[in-house]
């Protein structure tokens, strides 16, 4: 699947819209490799390529195009009917749709503040994780969030270049990670994603305000409002990574009792 999305990178977002739409009414595991390949190709040919042509080559505005001749909207209706027909053809042999409507992720339920959480051994609750500051999870977090932050910075009027942004983001991630580990070593875990986001936002805002104060003493300056907004986005990305990286581990990696038993812990799924 990863290789296929690498070949058709422009279909990436539309593919996952299709995948999530299927998941609302079926188990996505019913989608075979052949169906996934066909859906990616169809999305690329009939959705993404026309969109790229319309925007970058024809340079046409849909609103103006319909305004010039309202009957042009019939073409869009017909195109939507074609796409709907292809989706029906692709999914026609799947079993009956499940009742109801749900957008829940349906991952294994695991309460972060439950007694069981303290007895689970994974990369985020083991002693090794909290004793070793440099580990592959930290490097992965720095790389991914730095790339996202550089993209976000392009829409803000910033004076820093990409390297400076990456360095600043890396420092904040390192500080946030060390704070989480320091709390964990003392038996304190984040009880909710909202709690982590609020606390980390306060910490990061305080660091930015301190940096702004010290910078002013050396004839330097930053755009404080833009920086605080940027740091808010950064904190959100850090919080989401921490939470859903742990969810991924609990859902995909074997978990064993922290005391030393090799008997797997069964997690209830919906």
N, C-alpha and C positions, 0 to 999 in steps of 0.2 A: 504493500500500500504506500509506504514512504517513497519507494522508488518511482511509483506511478505519479505521485504528486510532484516529484522532482521533475519529471518529464513534462508534466502539464501544470507548471506553477501558477499560471494565471487563473486556473480553475479552483484553486485552493479554497477560497472562502465560500464559493457557491457549492462546492462539493459538500462541505460540512453543514451548510444550510439544508441541502438535500438529505444528508445523513440524519440530522436532528429531526427533520420532518418525518422521516421514516420511523425513527425511534419513538415518536409520540404514539404510534399506532401498532408497531410491530417490534419484535426483538431484533435489533440490528444484526445480530449474529446470523440471521437468516439470509443476509446478503452475501452471496457467494463472491469469490474473487472475480469471476466473470462478470457478474452484475456490477461490481464496484468499478471494474475497468470500463465497461460499456457506459455507465453513468458518467464517469469522468470525461470520456471522449465526447459524449453527447453534450455535456455542459460546456466543454471547451469549444466545440464547433458551433453549437446553436445558441449559446448565451454569451460566452466571454469574447470570442472573436467578433461577433456583430457589435458588441458593446465597444470594443477597442476601435473598430472601424468607425463607428458613429462618432465617438468622442475625438479621436486623434487624427483621423484621415478626412472624414466628411466634415468634421467640426460643426455638427448640427445640434441645435437645441430642440429637444422634443416638444417643449411648451410652445415655442415659436412655430414649429413644424405643424402642430395640430391647430394652432391659431390661424395659420394661413389657409388651412382647409380642414374643417372638423371631421370630414370623412376619412382623413388619415388615421384617426383613432381606430377605425375598423381594422386596419392593418395590424395594430397592436393587439386587438382582441383576437384576431386570427392567429397571430404568432403565439399568444398565450394558450390558445386552444391546441396548437401543435405541440407545445411543450407539455401540456397536460396529457395529451395523447401518448407521447413518448414515455412519460412517467407511468401511465397506466400499463403500457405494453411491457415495461421493465418489471413492474411489480405484480403483474396479473396472476402469477402462479404462487404467490405467497399465501399462507393460510389466512383465515379470517382475522380481521382487525380486532385488537383487544378493546374491550368496552372502556368508555370514559375518555378523558383527555388529561394528559399529564406531561409536564416538562421537567419533572424531577430527574436528577441524574441516576437515581436508583443504585448508588454505590452501597457497599456494606456499611451499615450503620455502626458508628463507633463514637461514643461520647468522650470528648477530650478531657472532661473533668470527672470521669467515672473512676471507681476504684480499679477497674480492669486496666485502665490506661497506664497506671504506674507499674503494672506487671508485664507489660508488653516490651519485647526487645526488638527495636528496629533502629534505623540510623538516626532517628530523632529523639529516642528516649533511652538509648543505651548509654552507659557510662563513657564508652569510647568517644561518642559524638561530643559530649560535653567536656571531655578532657583534651581532645585534639581540636585546636582552633582551626588549623588549616586542613581541609578535607575536600573531597571532590564536590560535595554538595555546595560548599561555599564558592568554589571556583565557578561551578555551573550557574549559580545565582548571580554572581558578579557579571559573567559574560552575557547572560540573557537579559538581565535588567539594564545593563549598560547600553546594550544595543537598542532596547526599547526607549530608554531615556534620551539617547542621541536623536532618535526619530522624533520624539515629542519636542525636543529642544528646537527642532527646525521650524516649529510654528510659533515660537516665542521670540521676542526681540532680545536675544542674548548676545553678549560680547565674547563669551568663551567658545573656544573651538572644540572639536569632537574629542580630542585627547584630554583636554582639561575637564570636560564634562565626565568622561569615563573615569578619570582619577577621582573627582569629587564624589561620583556615585559609588565607586568602589570603597572609599573611606566611610561613607555613610552606611553602606551595607555591612562592612566589617564591624563598625561600632554597634549597629543594631543586632548583629549576630552574637557578638560578645555579650551584650546586655541580656539577650535571651538565654544564653548559656549560663551566665552568672546567676540569673534568677532560678534556672533549672537546677543548678548545683545546690541551691538552698531550698529545694523542694517546691518551688513556685512555678506552675505551668500556666500558660494562657488558657483561660476557661472558655473564651469565645473569640471569634475572629474580630468582632467589633471592639472587644477589650484591647486586643493586641494593636489594632489600627489606631485607636485613640491614644494609647500610651506611647506608641512609636511616633505618632504625629507630634505629640507634645515634646518628646525628646528631640526629634529632628528640627522642629521649629525653634526650639531653644538653642540648638547648635547653630542654626542659620542666624539667629539674632545675635548670638555671641560673636560669630564670624563677622557680621556686619559692624558690630561695635568695635572689634579689634581692627578691622580693615580701615575704618574711618580715622583711626589714630595714626595711620601711615599713609594718609592722603589717598586711600583707595575707596572704591564704592561699588555697590551692586544695586540692581533694580530689585528692591526688597519684595514688592508685591509679586512680581513675576517669579522670583526665586522661591517664595513661599508656596505659590501655586505649583511650581515644578516639583518641589519637595513633597507636596501633598500627593501628586501623582506617583512619585517615586515610592513613597511610603505605602501607597495602595498596592503597587506591584510587589513590594517586598512582603507585605502581609499575605497577599494571595499566593505567592510562591511558597511561603512557609506552610500555610495551611494545606494547600492542595498537593504539595509534594508529599506531605505526610499521609494524606488520604490515598494517594497513589501507592505509596509503599504498603499501607495496610491492606489495600485491595489486591495487589499484585504480587508482593513478596511474601515468602513464608514468614509467619510470625511465631515465635516460641516464647515460652514462659521465661521471664527475666531471671528467675531464681536458678534456672539451669536445665529445666526439663525440656526435652526435645519434642514433647507432645504438642502438636499445633493447636492454637487457640481458634475455635470456631467462631466466626462472626456471622451474625444473622443478616440475611439480605431480604429486601422486600420482594 
